[in-house]
């Protein structure tokens, strides 16, 4: 394998914290596969509010230590289709030996497909608790059908009340007043949603 695929990312089992210099490396890999929100660099960078996310590479696959969104427990995942069965075997052993759990999580479908086509004895379980994030682009575009009636009503109400006052523009985040407007809007949302500062700390960051 070509060890230089990721210039700045160390070879497994060595890990490093994610930083902005890793964007080119990570984008080199993720553009070879269908998009996965968990492996989008901007998403990874944005949600790494406690700097706990760690990256490594194994067989030219990107290996990531993520933090669970709910429990904050760390766990292993990876994206890539090189020597997948061997990669899973190595990562499961490492995960079990380093208190990262007995399973890998957030495994993209492209990885699962490659694993299913290999000779292995791994147990694969679909995470149907996150199916609310799987949307049909055609349905979202047409909003057809009885099930999407409430969403159509929201859209129509918005258009009736606000369409003539709506504009899309680029925000300059270097301007202090713009930053203040964003934070003020965040606080308004937090109060209307009846959420505490502790509950919204990650979003605030």
C-alpha positions in Angstrom: 0.0 0.0 0.0 1.0 3.6 -0.5 1.9 5.0 2.9 1.9 8.5 1.5 -1.8 8.7 0.7 -2.3 10.7 3.9 0.6 13.0 4.3 -0.1 14.4 7.8 -1.9 11.4 9.3 0.2 8.8 11.3 0.2 5.1 10.6 -2.0 2.9 12.9 -1.7 2.4 15.9 -0.5 5.9 16.3 -3.2 8.6 16.4 -3.2 12.4 16.3 -5.8 15.1 17.1 -7.7 16.5 14.1 -6.5 19.9 12.9 -7.1 22.1 9.9 -4.0 20.8 8.1 -5.7 17.4 7.8 -8.5 18.7 5.5 -6.7 18.0 2.2 -5.7 14.4 3.3 -9.2 13.6 4.5 -10.9 15.1 1.4 -8.6 13.0 -0.8 -10.2 9.9 0.7 -13.8 11.0 1.2 -14.2 12.2 -2.4 -13.5 8.6 -3.5 -16.7 7.4 -1.8 -20.4 8.5 -1.5 -20.8 11.3 1.0 -21.2 10.4 4.7 -22.0 13.2 7.1 -19.8 11.7 9.9 -16.8 11.8 7.6 -17.3 15.2 6.2 -14.3 17.2 7.3 -16.3 20.4 8.2 -18.7 18.3 10.3 -15.8 16.4 12.0 -14.0 19.7 12.7 -17.2 21.6 13.9 -18.4 18.9 16.3 -15.0 18.1 17.8 -15.7 20.7 20.5 -13.6 19.0 23.1 -10.7 18.1 20.8 -11.2 14.4 21.5 -11.4 13.2 17.8 -8.3 11.4 16.8 -7.2 10.2 13.3 -4.9 7.5 12.0 -4.5 5.4 8.8 -4.4 1.7 8.2 -4.1 0.1 4.8 -4.9 3.6 3.3 -8.2 3.6 5.2 -9.0 6.6 7.4 -9.3 5.4 11.0 -11.1 7.7 13.5 -11.7 7.7 17.2 -15.1 9.5 17.6 -16.9 10.6 20.7 -20.5 9.3 21.1 -22.9 12.3 20.7 -25.0 11.1 23.6 -22.8 9.3 26.1 -19.4 11.0 25.1 -17.8 7.5 25.1 -15.0 7.1 22.6 -15.2 4.5 19.9 -13.5 3.4 16.7 -14.7 3.8 13.1 -13.1 3.8 9.6 -13.7 4.8 6.0 -12.0 3.0 3.1 -12.3 -0.2 1.1 -8.7 -1.5 1.3 -8.1 -4.9 3.0 -11.4 -4.3 4.9 -11.7 -7.7 6.7 -8.1 -7.3 8.0 -8.7 -3.7 9.0 -11.8 -4.6 10.9 -10.0 -7.5 12.6 -7.1 -5.3 13.7 -9.4 -2.4 14.8 -11.7 -4.7 16.9 -8.7 -6.2 18.7 -7.3 -2.7 19.3 -10.7 -1.4 20.4 -11.2 -4.2 22.9 -7.7 -3.9 24.3 -7.9 -0.1 24.8 -11.4 0.3 26.4 -13.0 1.5 23.2 -15.7 -1.1 23.2 -16.2 -4.5 21.5 -17.7 -3.1 18.3 -17.0 -0.5 15.6 -19.6 2.1 15.0 -20.6 4.6 12.3 -19.3 2.2 9.7 -20.4 3.6 6.2 -22.3 1.4 3.8 -19.5 1.4 1.3 -17.3 -0.3 4.0 -20.0 -2.8 4.9 -20.5 -3.7 1.3 -16.8 -4.4 0.9 -16.8 -6.4 4.1 -19.8 -8.5 3.0 -18.0 -9.5 -0.2 -15.0 -10.8 1.7 -14.7 -14.1 3.6 -15.3 -13.1 7.2 -17.1 -14.1 10.4 -18.1 -10.6 11.6 -21.5 -9.7 12.8 -22.9 -6.6 11.1 -26.0 -4.8 12.4 -27.7 -1.8 10.7 -28.2 1.2 13.0 -31.9 1.8 12.4 -32.1 4.4 15.2 -30.6 6.9 12.8 -32.9 6.3 9.9 -34.5 9.7 10.5 -31.5 11.2 8.8 -32.1 9.2 5.6 -34.2 11.3 3.3 -35.5 11.0 -0.3 -34.3 13.9 -2.3 -37.2 13.5 -4.8 -39.8 13.5 -2.0 -38.2 16.5 -0.3 -38.3 18.3 -3.6 -41.9 17.4 -4.5 -43.4 17.3 -0.9 -46.0 14.9 -2.4 -48.2 12.6 -0.3 -50.3 12.6 2.8 -47.3 11.9 5.1 -45.6 15.2 4.2 -48.7 17.3 4.6 -47.5 18.9 7.9 -44.2 19.9 6.2 -46.1 21.4 3.3 -48.2 23.4 5.8 -45.1 24.7 7.5 -43.6 25.8 4.1 -46.8 27.4 3.0 -47.2 29.3 6.3 -43.6 30.5 6.1 -44.1 31.7 2.5 -47.3 33.5 3.5 -45.7 35.2 6.5 -42.1 35.8 5.5 -41.3 35.2 1.9 -41.5 38.9 0.9 -38.9 39.7 3.7 -36.6 36.7 3.0 -33.1 37.2 1.5 -30.1 35.0 1.3 -26.7 36.6 1.8 -23.2 35.8 2.8 -22.3 36.6 6.4 -18.9 38.2 7.2 -17.9 36.5 10.5 -15.1 38.9 11.0 -17.6 41.7 11.9 -18.4 41.8 15.6 -22.0 42.8 15.1 -22.6 39.8 12.8 -21.1 37.5 15.5 -23.3 39.1 18.1 -26.4 38.6 15.9 -25.6 34.9 15.5 -25.2 34.4 19.3 -28.3 36.4 20.1 -30.3 34.2 17.7 -28.8 31.1 19.3 -29.9 32.3 22.7 -33.4 33.1 21.4 -33.6 29.5 20.0 -32.3 28.0 23.3 -35.0 29.9 25.3 -37.8 29.0 22.9 -36.7 25.4 22.9 -36.6 25.5 26.7 -33.1 24.1 26.8 -30.4 24.7 29.4 -26.9 26.0 28.7 -25.5 22.6 29.6 -27.8 20.9 27.0 -26.7 23.3 24.2 -23.0 23.7 25.1 -21.8 21.7 22.0 -24.1 23.7 19.7 -23.0 26.9 21.3 -19.3 26.0 20.7 
